[in-house]
Structure formats: C-alpha cells, structure tokens
Amino acid sequence: MKESSLIIIGSFIFAFGINYFAIPNNLSEGGVIGISIVTYYLFGWSTGIVNFAINAVLLAIGYRYFSKRVMIYTIISIVFSSLFLHITENIGKAGNGDTLLAALFAGLTVGIGLGLIFKTGGTSGGTAIIVRLLNQFIGWSFGKGMLLTDIAVIGISAFVIGQEKAMYTLISVYVGAKAIDIIVEGANERTAVLIISSHPDEVLEKVTNNMSRGITVLEGKGGYTKANKEILYIVINKQEIVHLKRIIEKVDKDAYITVHSVQEINRRGYKGR
C-alpha cells in the first residue's frame, strides 16, 4: 500500500513538472515522454495518450525481464502518469519567460517524481525498462542510465524545438538525473575506505574515538614481502573523508588509503550522521 501511494504521488509530480514547467516553455524531455512531447508540438496529440500507448508496447516487449512485483508497480506507474499527464494538460505556465529557471524546476520535479517511482522498485516504463536492465547487469545508477538514454531522444527533439531549447532541456535532464539518484540512493553518499598502516591499532583507536564509527579489521598479506598485514575497512559519509584523513595522518603519515564510492548499503539499522 505504501509503495503504491509513492508511485501515485511520484506520477503526479512527474506529470506536473512536464505540463507546468517543460511544455509551456517549449522544452522537451528524454525517453518516451520526450517522444510524447515532440508529437504534442507537431500534431497536438495528448501527451498522456501517446505516453500510455508507447509504454504499453515497450512493456509488452520487456515484461519477461522483471518480476511480478516490478511489473505490477510499473503498470500502476504507466497508468497514473499517463492519466495525470492528460488531466494536467492545461494546468498553466511557470517561468515567466525565464527558460533556465523553467528548465531547472522541470528537471527537479520530474526527477523527484521518477525517483519516488524507482524507489519502490518499479519503473516508469519506456526507456526506464532499459535503465533498470543497465542497473541490474552493469551496475549503472538510475540517474546515469536515464541521462545517457535521454540524450539520444533530446538530440532528435532538437530538430523540432531548436538547438537552444534542446540545450536547456539537457540542463533539465541533468538536474533530474541528480534528483533521481538522491531520492533512490540517498542524499548522503556513502564512501568505503581501506586503510593499510604500520600502526593499525592506533589508527583503529583514534578513528573509533574521534568519529564514533565502527571499523572492520581484515587480514591481508603483502604480495611482495609476504608479511601479514591488518587492513582497516570503514564506511562513512563522503563529507567525512577529509576528517578521517587528518586523523590517520596524525598517527601514520605513510598510511596507504584507498577510497571507493558505495552504491548501496543493505544493513538494518545502519545510519549515517
């Protein structure tokens, strides 16, 4: 029930961003909705109806790649996003002639809407089916996958809305991609740090006392020296990296530190500050 509510809310925010910010300012979008907007500009066809028709075809092609749960959520998303696109078609205009402002808010609202849909485990249909496959098999973030697939559609729409509006649309899509990643993966990006030090016990003590973070101790061996080593592993917020490095340098200036972005954390009770 909670997931369905998020999908419906996300679908409305998505449709609102398209009809209140994008279309009145002659902007486009990526993916299926971009194609729907172009047909609206060219023929006056309802974006809601075109969006539903194209998504229905793509969903019939890609259904085999998703679980029953994802399929149900995706169908809900397609139905409600198409419905809200149709209902809010003449909702008004925002931006007061400021195309950049309209592009920023179009990207923000569309990104938040899609982010809520993706967060439930569903998709918005269309190219989002391809994006979810890229995430599953290649590990690309939802935002990155959306950005790359959207650029192709925007390139085509440039012939209809013009190069300048297409460039503003790219800004909108980029903002939307970032908003999607924040909603889906969390505002506080996590970072994993591996520390190899000659004084692992002291580093462990200092970091634990100063940062209130748990550290995992891994057993390692030098490839050349064959000497046993203790490797410290910690997951922190990205903003804490500088503080962590300063603590380590006070103990061991020659410590070897590697930093890795963390795509996802699955642990009940894990909280970042």
N, C-alpha and C positions, 0 to 999 in steps of 0.2 A: 504494500500500500504506500509506504514511504517512497519507494523507488518510482512508482507510477506518478505520484504527486510531483516529484522532482522533474520527471520527464515533461509533464504538462506545463509546469512553471517555466522550465527551460525552453520549451517550444514557443510559449507566448513571448518570452524575452527575445528570442531569436527572430520571430516574426515582427515584433515591434521595432527592432533595430533595422530590419530591412525596409519596412514601409514608412518609418518615421524619419530615419536618417539617410539611408542609402538611395532609395529610388527618387525621393523628392529633390535630391541634389545631383541626380544623373550619374550616380556611382553604380558600380556593379559589385559582384562578389565572385568567389571561386566556386568550383564544384557544380552540382546540379542547380543550386539556387542561382548561381551566376548565369547558367543557361536559361533558366526561367525568367530572370530579369531582362536578358537580351531579347527574348521573344516578346516580353511585355513592351519594350521600347520599339520593336519592329512592327508588331502586329496588334498590340493592345491586349494580348491574351492574359488571363488571370494567372498570376504567379503561383497561387495556391493550387489551381487545377493542373498546370504544367508540372509543378514540383511533384504532385502526387502521381501523375501519370509516368514520369521518367523514373521516379523512385520505385514504383511498383514493378517496372520492367527489370531494373537492376537488382531489386530484392529477389525476384524470381530466379535470377541468374546466380546470385551469391548466397542463397539460403543454406546451401549444403555445408558452408564453411563455419556456420555458427550453431551454438547450442539452442535448444528450445527456448530457454530463458532470454537469451540475447535477441532471438528472433521476435519474441513477444514484445520486448521493450522497444525494438526497432520499429515494429508495426505501429505501436502506440505513438512513437515519436513522429513517424511519417504522417499519420492520420491527423494528429493535433497540430503539428507545424503547418501542414497544408491548410487545415481549417482556419487557423489563426492568421495565416497569410491572406486568405480570402476575406476574412471578416474585417481585418485592419487595413484593407487595401487603400482606403481613402482617409486614413487617420489624420493626415496633416503633414506639415513640413517643419523641420528643425534645421538650424544652422544659420539662418538669416543671411544667406549668401556666402557664408564662410565655409568653403568646401573642405578645408583642412580640419576644422572643428567637427564638421559633419562626419568626415572620414574616421576621425579618432573615436567618436562616440558610436558610430556604426560598428567599428571593429570591437569596441568594448562590449556593447550589448550583445552582438552576435556571438562573440567569444564566450561570454558568460552563459548565454543560453545553451550553446553547444557543449560547454564544459559540464553543465549540470546533467545534460543527457548522457555524455560519456562517463560521468562519474558513477552512474547507476549500473554501468556495464553494457548499455545499449549503444546504438549508433543513430545518427540522423538519416541513415540511408544513403543512397547515391555513392559519391566518392568516399564517404565515410566508411563504406564497406571495404574499400581498398586500403584506407588508412588503418583500419583495425587489423587487417592482414599484415601490413607492414610492421605494425607494433608487435604482433604476435610472433612473426618469423624473423624479423630483422632487429627488433628492439627499438625502433624509432619512436620518439614521443608522439603523442597525438598532434600536438601543435606543429611539429616539424613535418609530419606526414601531410597534414592539411595544407601547410604553406606551400610545399612543393607541388602538390596536385592542383592547388588553386591557381598557381602562377600560369599554368598551361591554359586554363579557361579564361583568365584575365587577358592573356595575350590575344585570344580570339575576340574577346569583347571590346578590345581597343579599336577594332575596325568599326564598331558601332558607336561607342561613346567618345572616341577620340583618345589620343595619347595622354593628354594632360589628366583627364578624368581617370584613365587607366592607372596612371602613376599614383593618384590619390587613393585609388582602390587598393593598390599594393600596400600602401601605408595602413589602410583599414584592415586588410587581411593579416598583416604582420602583427598589429595590435591584438587582433582576435586570436591569433595563434598563441601569443603570450598569455592572454587571458585564459585560454583553454588549459594550458599547462599549469597555471596557478590553481585553477579550480580542481583539475584532475589529480595533480601530483603534489599539491600543497604550496602555500606561499613561502614557507621556509625550506629552501632547497637543502637537502642533506648531503654531506660530504664525508667520505670514508678516508681515513688517514692511516698509513702504515709507517711505523717508526722503527728504525734499526739503530740502536745506540749501544755504546760501550758501557753505559750506566743505566740499564733498563729499569732497575728497581727504584732509582732516584727519580727518573722521569715518570714512572708509574705513580709514585707517591705525590710528586708535585702537581701533576695533572689532576689526579683524583681530588686533592685538597683544594686546588685553586679553581677548578672548573666543575666540580661535582658531577663528573662524567665517569661511567664505567668503562674500563679498558679490558680487552681480551688479550691474553698472552698466548702467542703461537710459538711452537717450537720450529726452528729452522736450522739450516746448515749452510755454511759458506761453500759456494761452488768451487772455489779455488783452494781455500785454506782447509776446507772440510771441518772447520771449527763449528761447534754448536752455538747457536745464537737464539736469543729471545726476541721475537718480533711483536711489537705492540700494535694493536688494532683498535681504532676508536671511530665512532660515527658522531659527527657534530653538525651544527648549523653552519652554512657557508660563511656567515658573518664572524664566526668564532675562530677561523683559521689563523688570522694574524695573532690573536691572543695565545693560541696554542703554540705557534712557532716561537713566540717570545719566551714562553715557559720552558720549552725544550732547549733553546739556545743558552739559557742561564745554567742549565745542567751540563749540556754537551753540545758545543758549537759544531762538532763534526758529525752530528747525528744525520742519518740518511732518512729523508722524509719524502713519501710519495702521497699525492692527493688524487682522489678519484671521485667523480660525481656518482651519487647513488640514485638509481632510477626509482626504486620502490623499497619501502620497509614494511615487512609483514611481521609484526610482533605486537600482541595485545598489551596495551599499557605503555608502549613507547611514546614519549612526549618530548618534543624539543622546546627549548625555552623561547 
